[in-house]
Amino acid sequence: LAGDSISVFIGTTMYPLDNGSPGTPTNATVKIYENGQFLADLTLRDNFFQGGVPYVYSSSEYIKSGNSYKIEASLEGYETIHAEQFVREAVRIDETYFDASRQELTFTFNDPETKDDHYLITIYEAEYSYRYSYSTRDIAVDFFDQDYFIDPFGEEEKYGQRGYMSDQYFNGQKKTVTLQIPSFYDDEFDDYRYYVELWRITADLYEHE
């Protein structure tokens, strides 16, 4: 995310029937490029097995919103590899309204006139800062990821924690989105407060999901 420092894990793979284990090399050469221009060499540091990862390659540079970054990694005996991605960009939300009786959160934003803009919508519970599941009847919003599920109470309504949206239905227009926030818990939890995040993402990420 924008503002985060740059940290990369490098691992090696092997044929499934081979003996031994994949490696975590400490002698790789890792470079990062920003908008196509070389930015920095990443250096090895101990990760203290956070997330099961012993070492990472890092830089003191910070990720900036709206930029494209490419990681290039080379290791003797292996083909040089790279990965490139555009940093998701926060989109200004102009209006929000929460209908407590209907558990509906409505917000509006302006889509630019450029075609093929793609968005990611997430809702967080404000006090405890965890991502919250929601549903919507908006045909522009789809749930693609592993958090998608069907209402367990038999109403056949789709829920998810990440809603993806293409501007094919509203290119260059003011868009209003209404999300239904279900109450999965007892009444004592129904006074939760929520905030919504809207991110601009790449078409590649949208299509991948």
C-alpha positions as CSV (number, residue, x, y, z in Angstrom):
1,L,0.0,0.0,0.0
2,A,1.0,3.6,-0.4
3,G,3.2,4.7,2.5
4,D,4.5,1.2,3.2
5,S,8.2,0.4,3.0
6,I,9.4,-2.1,0.4
7,S,10.0,-5.6,1.4
8,V,10.3,-8.7,-0.8
9,F,10.5,-12.4,0.0
10,I,12.6,-14.6,-2.4
11,G,12.2,-18.3,-2.4
12,T,13.1,-21.2,-4.7
13,T,10.9,-24.0,-5.8
14,M,11.7,-27.6,-6.8
15,Y,10.1,-30.6,-8.4
16,P,7.4,-32.1,-6.1
17,L,9.0,-35.6,-6.1
18,D,12.5,-34.4,-5.3
19,N,14.0,-34.9,-1.9
20,G,14.8,-31.9,0.3
21,S,13.0,-28.6,0.7
22,P,12.7,-25.4,-1.3
23,G,15.3,-22.8,-0.3
24,T,15.3,-19.2,1.0
25,P,18.4,-17.8,-0.7
26,T,20.5,-15.1,0.9
27,N,22.5,-14.2,-2.2
28,A,19.9,-13.0,-4.6
29,T,20.1,-9.7,-6.4
30,V,16.9,-7.8,-6.1
31,K,16.2,-4.4,-7.7
32,I,13.1,-2.2,-7.7
33,Y,12.0,0.2,-10.4
34,E,9.5,3.1,-10.1
35,N,7.5,4.0,-13.2
36,G,10.1,2.3,-15.3
37,Q,13.1,4.0,-13.7
38,F,15.6,2.2,-11.4
39,L,14.9,3.2,-7.8
40,A,17.1,1.0,-5.5
41,D,18.8,-2.2,-4.8
42,L,17.1,-4.2,-2.0
43,T,19.3,-5.5,0.8
44,L,18.9,-8.7,2.8
45,R,17.7,-8.5,6.4
46,D,16.5,-10.9,9.1
47,N,12.7,-11.2,9.3
48,F,12.8,-13.1,12.6
49,F,10.5,-15.7,10.9
50,Q,7.5,-13.4,10.9
51,G,4.9,-15.2,8.9
52,G,7.2,-18.1,8.6
53,V,9.7,-16.1,6.5
54,P,13.3,-16.1,7.7
55,Y,14.7,-13.4,5.4
56,V,13.4,-10.6,3.3
57,Y,15.0,-8.1,0.9
58,S,14.1,-4.5,1.8
59,S,14.7,-0.9,1.0
60,S,14.3,2.4,2.9
61,E,12.2,3.7,0.0
62,Y,8.5,4.1,0.5
63,I,5.7,3.2,-1.9
64,K,3.8,6.2,-3.4
65,S,0.2,6.2,-4.5
66,G,-0.5,6.2,-8.3
67,N,2.9,4.8,-9.2
68,S,3.9,1.6,-11.0
69,Y,6.6,-0.6,-9.4
70,K,8.6,-3.5,-10.8
71,I,10.6,-6.0,-8.7
72,E,13.4,-7.8,-10.5
73,A,15.1,-10.7,-8.9
74,S,18.1,-12.8,-10.1
75,L,19.9,-15.8,-8.6
76,E,22.7,-17.9,-10.0
77,G,21.3,-21.0,-11.6
78,Y,17.8,-19.5,-12.0
79,E,16.1,-17.5,-14.7
80,T,15.8,-13.8,-13.8
81,I,12.2,-13.0,-12.9
82,H,10.2,-9.9,-12.4
83,A,6.7,-8.7,-11.3
84,E,5.1,-5.3,-11.9
85,Q,2.1,-3.7,-10.4
86,F,0.3,-0.3,-10.1
87,V,-0.2,0.8,-6.5
88,R,-3.9,1.0,-5.8
89,E,-5.0,4.6,-5.4
90,A,-7.5,6.0,-2.9
91,V,-10.6,7.6,-4.5
92,R,-12.4,10.5,-3.0
93,I,-15.9,9.7,-1.8
94,D,-18.1,12.8,-2.0
95,E,-21.1,11.7,0.1
96,T,-22.0,9.0,2.5
97,Y,-25.2,8.0,4.3
98,F,-26.0,5.2,6.6
99,D,-29.6,4.0,7.1
100,A,-29.5,2.3,10.5
101,S,-33.0,0.8,10.1
102,R,-32.1,-0.9,6.9
103,Q,-28.4,-1.5,7.7
104,E,-27.5,0.2,4.3
105,L,-24.5,2.3,3.6
106,T,-24.7,4.5,0.5
107,F,-21.9,6.6,-1.0
108,T,-21.2,8.5,-4.2
109,F,-18.1,9.3,-6.2
110,N,-17.2,10.7,-9.6
111,D,-15.8,8.4,-12.2
112,P,-13.3,10.0,-14.7
113,E,-14.1,10.1,-18.4
114,T,-11.3,7.7,-19.1
115,K,-12.6,4.2,-19.9
116,D,-11.7,1.0,-18.1
117,D,-11.4,2.3,-14.6
118,H,-11.6,-0.4,-12.0
119,Y,-12.4,-0.2,-8.2
120,L,-12.2,-2.1,-5.0
121,I,-14.6,-1.5,-2.2
122,T,-14.0,-2.6,1.4
123,I,-15.8,-1.8,4.7
124,Y,-14.1,-1.7,8.1
125,E,-15.6,-1.8,11.5
126,A,-14.4,1.5,13.0
127,E,-13.7,0.6,16.6
128,Y,-11.9,-2.7,16.1
129,S,-10.6,-2.1,12.6
130,Y,-11.5,-5.4,11.0
131,R,-12.8,-5.9,7.5
132,Y,-16.5,-6.5,7.5
133,S,-18.6,-8.6,5.0
134,Y,-21.4,-6.9,3.1
135,S,-23.7,-7.5,0.2
136,T,-25.1,-5.4,-2.6
137,R,-27.8,-5.4,-5.3
138,D,-25.6,-3.2,-7.6
139,I,-25.0,-5.1,-10.8
140,A,-21.6,-3.3,-11.2
141,V,-20.2,-4.9,-8.0
142,D,-18.8,-8.5,-8.0
143,F,-17.3,-10.6,-5.3
144,F,-14.5,-12.7,-6.8
145,D,-12.2,-13.6,-3.9
146,Q,-11.9,-16.4,-1.4
147,D,-14.0,-14.5,1.2
148,Y,-17.1,-14.7,-1.0
149,F,-19.9,-16.8,0.5
150,I,-23.7,-17.5,0.2
151,D,-26.0,-16.5,3.1
152,P,-26.0,-19.4,5.4
153,F,-29.6,-18.7,6.4
154,G,-30.9,-19.7,3.0
155,E,-31.8,-16.4,1.5
156,E,-29.3,-17.0,-1.4
157,E,-27.8,-13.6,-1.1
158,K,-24.1,-13.1,-1.9
159,Y,-21.7,-11.6,0.6
160,G,-18.0,-10.8,0.5
161,Q,-15.4,-8.6,2.1
162,R,-14.0,-7.2,-1.2
163,G,-16.3,-5.9,-3.9
164,Y,-14.8,-5.3,-7.4
165,M,-16.3,-2.8,-9.8
166,S,-15.7,-1.8,-13.4
167,D,-17.0,1.5,-14.8
168,Q,-18.5,-0.1,-17.9
169,Y,-22.0,0.9,-16.7
170,F,-21.2,4.4,-15.5
171,N,-18.1,5.7,-17.3
172,G,-17.6,9.4,-16.7
173,Q,-20.6,9.7,-14.4
174,K,-21.4,10.3,-10.8
175,K,-21.8,6.8,-9.3
176,T,-24.0,6.0,-6.3
177,V,-23.3,2.6,-4.5
178,T,-25.6,1.1,-1.9
179,L,-24.2,-1.7,0.3
180,Q,-26.2,-3.9,2.8
181,I,-24.3,-4.5,6.0
182,P,-25.8,-7.7,7.6
183,S,-26.2,-8.2,11.4
184,F,-24.6,-11.5,12.1
185,Y,-24.5,-11.0,15.9
186,D,-26.7,-10.3,18.9
187,D,-28.3,-6.8,19.4
188,E,-25.4,-5.8,21.7
189,F,-23.1,-5.7,18.6
190,D,-25.5,-3.7,16.4
191,D,-24.1,-0.3,17.4
192,Y,-20.9,-0.9,15.4
193,R,-19.7,2.0,13.4
194,Y,-18.3,1.4,9.9
195,Y,-16.2,3.2,7.3
196,V,-15.9,2.5,3.6
197,E,-12.8,2.6,1.5
198,L,-12.8,3.0,-2.3
199,W,-9.6,2.2,-4.2
200,R,-8.7,2.5,-7.9
201,I,-7.0,-0.6,-9.1
202,T,-5.5,-1.9,-12.4
203,A,-7.5,-3.8,-15.0
204,D,-4.9,-6.6,-14.6
205,L,-5.8,-7.0,-10.9
206,Y,-9.5,-6.9,-11.6
207,E,-9.2,-9.5,-14.4
208,H,-6.9,-11.7,-12.2
209,E,-9.5,-11.7,-9.3
